Amino acid sequence: MKMKSLGHSRIEVSEFCLGSMTWGTQTNTNEAHDQIDRALDAGINFIDTAEMYPVNPVSEETIGRTERIIGLWFERDERREDVILATKHSGEGLAAVRDGAPISSATIAEAIEGALRRLKTDYIDLYQFHWPNRGSYMFRKNWTYDPSSQLMLDTKHHMEDALEALQKQVKRGTIRAFGLSNESAWGTTKWIEAAERVGGPRVASVQNEYSLLCRLYDTDMAEMSLQEDVPLLAFSPLAAGLLTGKYQDGAVPAHSRMSLSSNLGGRKTERAFDAVQAYLEIAQKHDLDPTQMALAWCKTRPFMGSIIFGATTMEQLEVCLGAIDLELSAEVVADIDAAHRAHPMPY
């Protein structure tokens, strides 16, 4: 397993990361623990979660359940040192968490303490802000994104306030590194500048959606990643399962994500299915599993830190693990490039 550094931090993570957002709804505790065991056996040392997980759906009753499941694994196996653990502080507007309060110095200590209790650990390796207070163009909001209402001074003061609170946690030893999620190039660089001013932890990574179907990261964010040494942690590299091909021709498998979220968070469009078909044909042409091809392609991107994939079942996990040693030929990558030009931004 190839290892990558998380930015300027000294943390080394595996090229693939085990996602956990279905643990506690679609995936029960025993199955989740089996997934952790299998992932570690395969060389993965990185697990990503969030205080708001599980999803499908997000509900007040299930908030924190995924972290508790991971905590039970730590309690059972006593292998905390074998895992690089990432979790997230929910942002403004999620009513089930702190009544939807925005991220601030007033929420950070409380949120971290809650996560530590649920995770049954005394430190978090990578602590991430799930989405920015000022809003984001992620989750299909790019089509109508309008940042004109943002006030730069408010953003500056928020960043300095939050970084000072985070630095206290670094000194306490409760977090090792700080990361962002659902961020922009401008936002990330402003966080970096703020850390230089107030001495808080420098951004180590940014976790944004990235896949063959969602390539918003390829321009300004890619430049930021490489110039500022802030690697991408790519979530939804299989486009919520679309790239596996299981939803083609109107199929909705039982217990699948589409059976619970009919439009896959805005990803279900006619153009998406056309694009998926193009990638399925490339996989067939080169005798590749489409799931493994989609994951292995993410490895080719120069800004990639780690690829976060999730699996509802052990069978799905085994398929995904097959991408670890898969290297795509130049011919495959060329065919993928051509398909992307023919099917850009399908949702």
Secondary structure, DSSP 4 states (H G I P E B T S, - for coil): --EEE-TTSS-EEESEEEE-TTBTTTB-HHHHHHHHHHHHHTT--EEE--TT---SS--TTTTTHHHHHHHHHHHHH--GGG-EEEEEE--TT-TTTGGGPPPSHHHHHHHHHHHHHHHT-S-EEEEEESS-TT--STTTGGGG--GGG--HHHHHHHHHHHHHHHHHHHHHTSEEEEEEES--HHHHHHHHHHHHHH--PPEEEEEEE-BTTB-GGGTHHHHHHHHHT--EEEE-TTGGGGGGTTTGGG---TTSHHHHSTTGGGT--HHHHHHHHHHHHHHHHTT--HHHHHHHHHHT-TTEEEEEE--SSHHHHHHHHTTTT----HHHHHHHHHHHHHS----
